[in-house]
Amino acid sequence: MDSVQVETATSLTLETLELPQIVAPPTPLVPTPKTAFRLPKGAIRTSLRASTIDAVLATVFAITTSGILLSNFLVELDASPVVFGLLSSIPMLVNLIQPLGAYLSERTTSRFRYALGIYGTARLLWLILAIAIAIFSWGGINSQHLVVMTLLIVLATHLLGGLGCASWMSWLAMIVPRRLRGRYFGIRNSAISLTNLICMPLAGLVVSHWYGGNIQGYGIVLLIGVVFGIISIGCQYFKIDINPQLQNSLASTSINNTTDELVALPNINIWKNYNFLILLIYISLWMFAVHISAPFFNLYMLDTLGIDVSWVTLYGSLQAGANLLMMIWWGKLADRVGNLPILLFVGILVGLTPILWLGINASQLDIWLWLPLLHILAGVTWAAIDLCNNNLQLAIAPIKNQSIYFAIAAAVAGGSGALGTTIGSFIAQYAVWGGLLGLFALSGLLRLAALVPLFFIQEPGK
């Protein structure tokens, strides 16, 4: 979930949109006689720049609280594969709470204030883990206590995130014009990839070379990440605020691609929306297939192959670099040809990727050549998958009760992804079906099968 130097990232990516400097607080959503409401263009430009800076800073926070660094931290604490499965399944499973979060957010009058309360609290909770790491270093608690505390903080923060995610997505969907979604999200995601490219190896070097050991090093980068996370929330103050009450007072609407005005559509019950129901089937199958193996690639490199964390973070940077180079191109292509053709073509490549891991070991050839190539391939393909999945969901969800659509999709994705991770963790723990390598092969086959529902989805506007 939506991650260097902020000025560098934005100047490289937002120059083509000619966005102004951030100079004013959020402008409220205002109705006009011509349409139910229309967002001022100047406020949209300011909001897009603020959203990109927010994403860059939030990515620094995400680097330190998830992914390779958190996995390596748990490896240092001798956590079991089941713990890694829980670490991956918790963020998905708590998405089941998103419909409640959407319900609560639709009864507020400000997307900004709701996000501030939810995400501000969630990010401050990570300070508890930083303090616990310091106590561990002084011998106050043992490694198992620290593992349990880590899982509890992951659970608490993602529960809060589950309450806020649907509202945040609805907020962003209202700000970004439909005709610019591919281009803008390509630019925004490129800024995120640039941040990963620069910050991930730096954080990995700090952790692996800290004089007090890897665990203390992780505590330092975690503290820095929390500071960046809090600053990123402040950037949301400069995004145009949306009043959910006004948004939901409209009939179901769509946005005219030429004028960016809202156009009335027939009011279709959410459970009679054919496109949306097929999308849910695709999401559930895809998330299950991906997450049955996703948490275990880093574990395979760090534990089974015994590769140093600095190498693993370097691979992550290569993946981020490939993502950065391709994201804008994928965004422009999606605006031209649509999201479905890209998802089908690239989805096949993503399905084959886990199978390519079957011949990987700790030889010098694999470390220097094949592992970097696999991560570059992942960066290129997942740039398209993430962008087009997001855009397709935004296109299918109507304006009215938009956050409810996002919440239901996230709940389905979270439940199926958590189920996949749970099953995958037991396969890895008890060496069922060949252990990790068998798990990778199974995931590849399931990913290919999950693409079938895409043939039955009609993309609006295409």
N, C-alpha and C positions, 0 to 999 in steps of 0.2 A: 501498500500500500502502500500515495502519493502519496536523487535524492542523491580548496578551490576558492577561488576568489569569485565573489558574486558579480562584480563589475565585469570581469573577463568573460564569464559564462553568458551574461545577458547581452553584452556587446557583440559576442560572436553569433548569438542565435536570434535575437529579437530585432536586429537592425533592419531586416527586410520588412518587418511589420510597421516600422516607423512609429513605435510607441513612445509617448511622451514620458518625461520624468515623473516620478511619484511626487505630487505636490499637494494633494488634497485628501481629506478623510472620505470614507465611503459615502456615495450618494445613494439615497434610498430609491427603491423602485417607485416610479410614478406613473399613474394612469394617464392616457391621452384619449381624446375623442376618436381619433382615427383607428386605433386598435385598442385592445383591452389594456395593454401597456407596451411601452417601447423603451429600451435602455439607451441612454445618451451615448453617442459614439466615443466622446472623450472619456467618459467614465469606463467604458469597455476597454479602451486602450490602456488606461491606467491600471485597471483590474488585471489585465492579461500580464502586464509587466510584474505587478506585485505577486501574482500567482506563480510566475516562473521563479522569482527570487525566493518565494516561500518554498517551492519545490527543491531548489538547490540547497537551501539551509536544512530543510527537513531530511534530505538525503544523507547529509553528514550525520544527523541523529540516527537515521535508520542503519547506516553502516556499522555504528557502534552497538546497536541494540538488537541486531539480527544477523543472519547470514553467517559468513565464514568466521568472523571474530567471535561471535557468541558460541558457535559450534566448537571452535578451538578452545574457548574458555571451559566448556563442559568436558572436552577431551582431557584437558589438564586436570580436571577434577575426577577423572575416571568414571564418568557417567556411562550408563549402559545404553545399548541401542534403543531400548524402550523409552528412555528419557529423550533421545533424539526424535523418536516418533511423536512423543507428547509435545515436544518443543515445536514441531511443525503442525501438529493437528490442532493445538489450542487456538492459534490465530484463525483457523478455518472454522472450527467448531463453534466458537463464540459468535460467528456470523449469524447463527440462528437467532440471536437477540436483535438483529438489525430491524425486523419489522416493529419491535417495540420502540427502538430508537427513532424510526420513521414516524410512528404514531405520536411520540412525544414532540419531535421537532416540528411537526405540522401544526402544533398548537402553540408554538412560540410566535414571536413577531420579528425575529432577527436571526438570520443564519449565522451572522458573525458572532453574536453573543453566545449562541448555543455552541458553536465550535470552540470558542474561547474557554468556556467552562469545561467541556469534555476533554479536549486535547491538552489544555494547560495542566489539568490534574493528572492525566495519563503520563505525560512526559516528566513531571516532577516526581512521580513514583519511582523512576529509575535511580533517583538519588539514593534511595534506600539500599539498592544493590551496591552502589559505589561505597557507601558507608560499611556495608556488610563485608565487602572485599578487604577494606582496611582492617576491620576487626579480625577477619580470618588471618591476615598477614601477621597480626600480633598474637595469634594463637587463641583467640576468644571463642571461635566456633570451628567445627571440622568441615571437611569437604562435602559430606553428605547433607549437612545443614545448609550449606551454600547452594547445593544443587536444588534442594527443595525450595529455598527462598527464591532462586532464579525462576523456577517454574511458577511459583505463586505470583511473582511480579509480572511475568509474561501473561498469566491468566487475567490478572486485574487490569493491566493496561489495555489488553486487547478486548476485554469486556467493555471498557469505556470507549475504545475505538469503534466497537460494534454499534454502540448507541449513537455515534456521530457520523459514521461513514456515509449512510444513505443521504443524510441532510447535506453533507459536504459535496457529494456527487451531484445532487440536484442543484446546488448553488453554482457549481462550476458549469453544469450543462446550460444554465440560464445565461451565464456570462459569455460563453464562447459561441460566436455565430456558427450556425450549422455549416455554411459554405466554407468556413475556415477551419473546421475541426481537424481534418487530416493534417493540414499545414501547421496549425498552431500546436497540436499535441506532438507532432513530429519535432518541432522546435523545442518545446518544453521538455520532452523526453530526452532530446539530445543534450540539453543542459544538465539533466539528471545524470546521463551517461558520462558526460565530461567530469562531473563531480566525482562519480565513482572511479573513473580512470585515474584521477589525481589523488584522491583522498584514501582510497582503499589500500594501495601499497604503502602509503605513508603510515597509515594506522597499523598495518601488519608489521612494518619495520619497528615501530615503537613497541608493539607487544612482544615481538620475538627478541629484541635487543635491550629491553628494559633491565637495568641492573638488578632489580629486585625479583626478576622472574616474569614469566608470561602472565600469571594471574594478576600480579600488581600492575603490570603494563596495561592489561585490559581495563583495570579500574581507572587508570589515568585517562585512556581514550574514551571510556564511558562518560566520565565527568565532562570532558570537552564536548562530547556529542550532545549531552543534555543541554548545555549552554546554547549550542547552535539550534537545538530543537525549540527552546523557549523563544529565541529571537525570531525564528521562522513564523511562530504564531503571531508575533507583532506585525509581520508583513500583511497579514490578512485584514488588518485595520484599513488598508488602502484599497481593498477590493470593494466594488459596489455591493452594498448590502441588499439582500432580498427578504421581503416579508412573506413568509409562507401563507399567511392568511389571504393576502392579495393574490398571490399566485394561484391558490386553489379556489378563489372566487370565480375564476374563468371557467368556461366550458372547456372540454378537451380540445387541444390546439396542436397545430404544427407550425413550423417556421418556414416562410417562403424563402427559398434559397437565393432569390434575386434581391429582395428588399429587406430580408431579416425581420419581416413583420409576422405577427401571429395570425394564423388563419384557422377558423373554427372547423372542427372535425366532428363526425358523429360520436356520441358518447358510448364507447364500447366497454362492457364489463371486463374487468381484468382477467377473469377466468374464461372469457370467450374470445380473447385476443389470440388468434391462431399463431401468429408470428411469435408472440411472446412465449406461448407454451412450448413451441418447438425449440425456441432459444433456451428455455429451461432444461429441456432434455439434453441438448448439446452441452450446455454448461455442466450439468451433473456428470455426464459421461466423461467429458474432457478433464474435469478437475479430479475425478477419481483416478483416471489413467495417468495423469501427470504426477499426482502427489503420492501415488503408491511407491514411487521411486525417488522423487525430488529431494527429500531430506538426506538421502544416503550417498549422494555423489561426493559431497565433502567428507563425510565419514569414511568412505572408501579410500579417498586420497590420504586423509590425515591418519587414519588408524590402520586400515588393511595394508596400504602401500607404504605407510610411514613417511610420507612426504612432508617436509617442513612447512609451517604455516606461511612463511614468507613466499614460498613458491605458489602456494594455493591462492594467496591474495594477488600475486602477479597474474595468475591465470584469470582471476576475477577482473582484473584491470584490462586484460586483453579482450575479455568478453564485453566489458563496458565500452572499450574503444571501438569494437566492431559495431556495437549497438549505436554509438554516437555517430559513426560514419553513415549508417544506413537509415537512421530514424527519419530524417527529413525527407529522404528519397521515398521511403515507404508512405509517409504522410501525403506527399504530392500524388503518388500513384493511387492511393486510396481515394483521394478526391476525384480522380479521373475515372477509374474503372470500378470503384466500389470496394467494399471490404470483404464480401463473400469470396470472390475469386482468389484474393490473396490468402485468405484463411485456408482455403482448400489446398492450394498449391504448397504453401509454406508448411501447413499442417502435416503433410506427408513427410517433409524433411525432418520436422520435429519428432514425428513418430519413429523415424529410422535412427535418430541420434542415440537413444539409449542402447540400441543393439551394437553400435560402433564401440561401446565401452567394453565389450566382452573380451577383446584382445589386449586390453590395456594392463600393463604391469609397471613395476618400478625401474625398468631398464632406462638407460641414458637416452635411447632413441625416443621412448615414450615421453619422458620428462621434458626433453628439449623440442620435440616435434609434434607427436600425436596429441598429447594433452593440450598444448597451445592451440592446435588446429581445431580440436573439438570445442574448445571454449570460444574461439572465434566464430565457428559455425553456430553455436548457441546464441551468441550476441547478434548475429545477422538475422537469424530466424525468429528469435523471441522478440526482437524489435517490431517485427510485423505482427506477430500474434498478439502481443499486449496492446498495441495501438489499434488494431482492427477489431479485436474483441470489445474494447472499450467504446469505440465509435459505433459499432453495430448495436450495442446496448443503448447508447444515447439516442440513436436513430429510431429504435423501436418504441421506447418509452414515451408516452404523451406528456404534455406539460402538466396537466392536472394530476395531482397525487403522484408526481414523478418519483419522489423519494420512496413511495411504497413499492413501485416497480423495482427500483434499485435494491431495496431491502430484501424483497422476495428472491431476486436473482442471487444476491449475496448469501442469503440463508441457504439456498439450494447448493451454491458453490461451496460454501463452508462445510455443510453437512457431508456432501459427497467427497470433498477433499480430505476431511478429517477421517472419514471411513477408509479411504484409500491409504492414508498415512498409517492408521492404526493397523490395518492388515499388513502393510509393508513392513512395519516395525517388528511384527511377530515372525514374518518370513525371514527377516534379517537376523532376529535374535536366536531362532531355533533352527536356522539353516535349512528351512523347508524349500523345496523346489530349487536347490542349488544355491541358496543363500543370496547374497547381494547380486551376483551375476545373473542368476535366474530371475531375480526381481527386475533387473534392468530389461531383460528380454521380454518378460511379461508386460511391462509398462509400454514398451514399444508397440507391441501388438494391440494393446487396448487403446493407445492413442490413435492408431490408424482406424480402428473401428468407431471411435468417437466422432469422426468427421462425417459420418453418414447423415445425421440430421441436418447438416448445413445445406444439403441439396433441396430441402423442403422449406427453407426460409426465404421470404421475399423481403429484400432490403428496400425500405422506403426511399423514394427518390431515384431509384436505379432501375 
